[in-house]
Each structure stands twice: as structure tokens, then as C-alpha cells.
Amino acid sequence: MGVDGNNQILPLAFAIVVNESYPSWNWFLSHVKKHVVKDIEGVCLISDRHAGILKAVNEEGSPWLEPRGFHRYCLRLFINNFNDKFRNSKLKKLAYCDGSQNQIRKFNSIMEEIGTINSQARQWLEDHALDKWTLAHDGGKRYGLLTTNLSEIFNSVLKGACFLPITSCVQLTFYRLVHYFEVRRPMGSSAQANEDVYTPHVAAKQAALMSKAGAHSLKSFNRQKGIVEVVTQKGKNVQVVNLEQRTCSCGKLEIFKYPCSHVLSVCAKLSLNNWQYINKCYSIVDYCATWSSEFFPILHEAYWPQSPSIRLLPNSDLKRDKKGRPRSRRLRNGMDIKEGKSGNRCGICGERGIIGQHVPASLEE
């Protein structure tokens, strides 16, 4: 799954495989590179750190190795793994907050607090490369996306598809995909007709940030280069903007690829067009190109050309001996619990969590 310039789900590739393993992931990601990413460099892959994915993206010659590409962790799943080890709700909230901070000074402050509570928890976090799971050290590679939630959302769109026969599963996926393109393609045409330059998502963000920008006070240090000190009214924080280098010390311009309130404030003071600092990925032109692909109806099989040279033979090794639907072997994890809701309550200890993951202290020995 990908994300378009309007912050909408963009389905990219699907596959049906025997199981989730290194061979499957390596095969799938190699085809994603060949048919989707192609020669584009700098694409960021966000994953759940499955062992098969880690091996596939880190092996020599992988297109996801820097600087050709980038691999980042889903913060939500990463913090769930952290919580599985330390079992502390306060630490879990602090760790997630730390990973989602856009300023390094705030990141360091929260990391200090985590270390005060549990030094081993801090060491566990620091043992993992900071650019893989934190926004502050990411360098803007993930465009502000922290999790794989969008994939989980599309899983709900395809709910029930995996229990269908393969032909029906593919058909359902295909028609749902066609629907996405049919709904979103007209939005781009409408925006072009209205002579909109950027997507509604980023336009709304800029409008909201503009109201904050008016409350900042500024002190210019180099008007020609656009180096300005910005003091915010709320909290009296000080940020430094450098328009020539397209940076702001708050980190948001680099992370999200559109002006933060500090940059907007400086642009207003210097009478500059702030839209020039928005990345082209948010443009209506790019949006239309994203959804420009067309799909065509599949003819009834009676009209398919016959190929007598191809014979389909069943694989007897895949035949099931037992009657009925096979039992699902999918392992539930933290992504199966909706945000804002608690997990199931254990009947033994009364604690909430994922079934099968919590072991009462009295039973650990």
C-alpha cells in the first residue's frame, strides 16, 4: 500500500503466496521493485519488521538499502514489541510519544524520562537504529507516516477475501481496486478544472497553520537568505528558519514536505509565496498522474482464447485430508486492537492484553 498526495490509500501490489516467509517476501518485494518502483530511487518502505522482510531488504544488492531506498519500522508495532518485553503502560506511552516527536530536543527529553523510570528500557530503544523508528532522526524519508495502519485499513476493505477460493479472492480484490481508481480519478479532474494547484489535504493543513503563524514574533538575521528567528506566542519556543536551505529547526518542513507555521510566518514577513516550499508530490498534477491508470473489464471465460499447449495439473501435496474450512493460523498482535480500546481481559489475572501473550507473574516459574 502507498499514500497519494491527498493522504489517501493508494493500492500498489497484491500477491497470493503459500505462507509469510523470506522466500515469499523476497519474491514479492523483487516484483514490487521491478514493476512498481522501477528506476525511482529514495523510496521508503515501512514494515512490521517480519523476519522475512528484514532479511529480504537487508541482503546485499537489495534495492531497499540506502541510498537507493530506505526501510523504516511501523512505530505502533515496534512499540508493541517494546511493551511485550517491559510490560509497563507508562513506558509504552512515553516510547510511542518519543518515536513520534519531530524535534530532537523533545526526543532527548522524553528519552531521559524513560531512562529515569527504567534504564534497560532506554537501552533497548537505543540499541535499535534511531532513524528506523523515530520521526526526529528519520531525515524526512517517511514523509511523516509512522505506521502501517493504511495497510490494515485496506485489509478491512478486503475483509473476507482471504477465505474465498483463489479465483473469487482475486476477483474481489480487482473490483475493489477498480472502485478506488474510479472514485478518485474524477476528483483530480475537478480540481484541475477549478485551477487548484495543490491537493485539499495540504491546502487544509496550510490554512490551519496560517492561523498559528500570525501569533509568532520574528527577528530577521539575513533577509536575503531568509534566515529568521521565530518566537512562538504559545510556550515562547524559539525556532530558526533558513529559507535558502529550506529548513526549520522544528523539523516539520523536512519531515512533512510542506511549510510549518514558522516558515509561513517568515514568508508573510518577507512577502514571499509560501506555496513554493511545498513538495510537488502534493500537487494536483502529481495527484492526477497517480490515479491515471485504467482498468478494463474481464471478458466471460467463454470468450477466452484456448491454449491447448497448456495443461493445468493439481498438486496432490496441497490436498487437505480433513473436511471443512481449515483453521486460521494467523497470529493476533497489537494491530488487532483498535486505537482507544483495550484488549481482552485475562480470566486468570484480570489484566488486559493479547490472548496468549500475557503470563501472570505467579505462573512464570
N, C-alpha and C positions, 0 to 999 in steps of 0.2 A: 504494500500500500504506500501511496505517496500523498502529498498535500499540494494543492494548487495555490495560486496567488490570492485566492479569496478564502483561504483557510478551510477548504473543503476536502473531503476524502477523494483521492484520486487512485482508483484501482489500476495496478500496473501489470501484475502477472499472477497466474494461478497454476497449480500443478496437483496431480493426484499421484501419491507415492505409496509404497508399501508401509513405510514407517518413518518416524522422525529420527534420522541418524546422520552421521557425517557423509556417507555416500549420497544420500538424498539431498542434503543441504548443499553439498559441493556441486552436484549436478544442477540443482535449481539455480543457485547463485551464478554459476557459469553462464547459464542461458539468460539470466537477467542482464548480466554484463554484455553478452553478445547481441541480444535483441532489443533491450530497453535502454541501458546506459550507453552502449556502443563506445564511441570515442570521447565522450564527455568525461572530463576529469574533475575531481573535487567533490564527487557525490558522497553524501554521508549516509551510512547505513546504521539505523538504530535497531537493536535486537534485544532479546531476553537473555542473552548470554548462554544459550543452549550449547552444550559441549560440541555438537556437530558444527554449529555456526562459528564458534571460536576457532576451531581447527581449520575450517574452510577459509576464513578471512585472514588468518594469521600465517598460513603457509607461504613459502617462498614463491614469488611470482603472482600472488593474489592481487587483483585489481582494487581491492579494498584497503591495501596497505598505503600509508602515507608516502609520498604526497599525491599519488594517483587518486586515492579515495580515502575515506575516513570511516571508522567504526566507533559507535558510541553505544552506551548501555541505556536501556529503559530505566529511568530513575525509580519508578514505582516498584519494579521487580527487584532491582538492586537493593533497595531499602527493605523489601520483604525478606531478602536473603540475610541482610544485616540483622533484622529483627528475629529471624529464626535462631540466630546464634546468641543474641544477648537478651531477648525477651523482656524488653523494657519499653513501654509505650511512650514515655517522655523522650528517651533516646531516639526512638523511631521518628517522632515528630521533628526533633531537632535535626536529625540527619537528613530528612527529606527537605526541610527548610534550608539547610546548608547547601544541598545539591542544587536547589532552585534559585539561589542568590545570584544576582548579576554583578555585584560588586565584590571585589576580592577582600576589601576591608571587613565587609559584613560576613563574608565566608570565614575569614580568620577568627572573627569574634565568636561565631557560633561554634567553630571547631574547638576553641578554648573552653567554652562551656561544656561541650561533650567530654573533653579530656578531664575536666574537673569532676564530672559525675562518674566516668569510667575510662581510665587511661587505655585499657585494652580495646574498648570500642573505638576510640580515636585512632589507635594504631591500626586497627582493622581497616578503617576507612582510608587512612593514608597509605596503606600497603597496596591499594588499588590506584592505578594512574588517575590523577585528578581530572585530566582532560576527558576521560571516558565517562564520568558520571556527574560532573559539576558544570553548571552553566557559566560560572565565573571564569573557569580555566579552559573553556571549550574553544575559544577563539572564533566563535560565530559560525562554526561548521554545521550545527544542527538547527540553525535558524530559530532558536528558542523553543524547539519541540523537545519535551522532556521524556515522554513515554511512548509506548506502542499502543496507546488507547484507541487510536484511529483504526488499527487492525482489529482490535476487539469489537469496535462498533460495527465494522463490516461483517464480522463473524455473526453478529446478531441479525444482520440483514439476510445472511445466508443460513439462518437457523434451520436446522433440519435437513440441509442439503447433504451433509456427510452420511446420513442414514439412508439415502436413496441409492438405487442402483447407479452405476457409474454413468451411464448414458443420461439418466434423468438429472444426476448431480451436475454434469457438465452443462446440460440444457438450462437448468435453473440459474446457474452462475452466469451463463452467457446472456440470458434475457435480463437479469438484474443489472448487468454491466451496461447493456444497451440502454436501459432506462436512465442510468446515471448520465450518459452522454446526451441523450435526447432532452433531458430536463435542463442541463447546464449549458448546452451549446447556444440556445436562444438568448440566455442571459448576456453572453458576450456580444451577440449581435445587437441587442437592445442597448447595451452600454456604449457600443461604438456609434449607434445612431444618435445617442444623446451627447456624443463627443466627450464622454468620460475618458480620462487618461489612466486612472488607477482603479483598482477593484473596490467595491463597497467596504470590504474588510479593513483595508488600510486607510481608506478615506474616513471611516468612523473613528479609527484609532487616532488619526491626526486631529480630528475635530475635538475629541476628548482631551488630548494632550495640550491643545492650543489654549484651553481654558485654564490649565495649570501654568502654562508659560507666562501668562500675564502677571502672575504674582511673584515672579523672580526678579531679583535686582542684579544688574550687570556692571562689570568693570572691565573695560577694554584694555588689553595689553599690546595687541598688534592688530590694528583694524585691517590691514592689507591681507594678512594671513588668516584672519578670523580667529585669533586666539583671545578668548574672553573668559573671565572668571564669573561664574554664575552662583549666586547665593539664593537658596530656596527660602520661601517665606515659612513653610512648614518644616520645623526642625532645624532651620538655619544651617543646612548642609551646604558645603561648598563643592562645586564641580567645575572642571576645566574643559572648555570646548576648543577644539582646533579644527576649523572647517577645512583648512588646506589639506590636512591629513585625514579628514573625515572621522574624527574620534571625539568621544566624550568620556570623561573619567568614570561616569556611571556605568559604562559598558553596554548600554542598551542599543546604541546606534550600530555597534559592531555585531551584536547578538541578533537583533530583530531585523536589521537592514532597512530601517526607516527612522526618521528623526525622533528623538526623545523630546521632552518638554524643554530641556536646556538648549538643545540645538534650535528648536523653534523660536525660543526667546531671543537667541543671538541673531537668527535670520531676520526677525522682526526689527531688531535694533539697527542692523546693517542694511535694511531694505533689500534683502535677498529673497529669491524664490526658494522656499523650503522644499518644494517638490523635487528639486534636482538631486536631493540627497536620499531619495527613495530608490531602492534597488529595482531594476527593470523586471524582476520576477513578479512584482506586484502590478505590472502594467496590464491594461486591457488587451493590448496586442499579444502579450505572452499568454494571457488567460484564454484568448480565442484559439491560439495555437495549441494549447494544452488539450482542449476538447474538440479539436477539428477532425479527429479520426472518425471514419464512418464504418458502420457495420451493415451487412446485407442479410436478408432473410435466408434461412437454410431451406432448400427445396425438400419436399417429401422424399423419403428414401426410394420411392418407386421411380423417381427421376434421376437417381444417382447413376453414373456410368458404371458399367460392370467391368470387373477386372478378374478374368478367370485365372490369371497367373498368381493371385494371392489367395492363400488358404489360411483361415483362422483356426488354430488348434487350441483346445483347452489345456490348461496346466493342471494336471491331476494333483500336484503337490499343494495347490491352493484350495482344494476341495475341503469343505467342512463336514466332519462326521456327525456333529450334533445338529438337531433340528432347531429352528427358531433363530432369532436375531442374536448375533454374538454379543457378549457383554463388553461394554465400553471399557477400555483400558486407559483412558485419559486421566492423568493425574491433576487434581484440582490444586490451585495455588492462590496467592493473594489477589491475582487479577480476576478471580471468580467472585470476589466480594465487591459489591458496588460501593462507590465512594459515599461516605457518610453513613454507611450501615456496618454493623458489627457482624462477625462471623457466627457460626453455630456455637452454642454453649455446650461444653463438655458435661456429660451426665455424672462424671466422677468428681472433678474438681470445681466445676462451675465456671471455669474460665472460658472466654470466647476465643475462637481461632479456627483454623482449617482442620477438619476432621482428619485424624491420623497424624497430625504434626505435633500436637501438644502432649507431653508426657508429664503427669503430676510428679512433683518432687519426691513423694513417698514411694513411687514406683520406679524411679530411675535406677536404683541399685539392683 
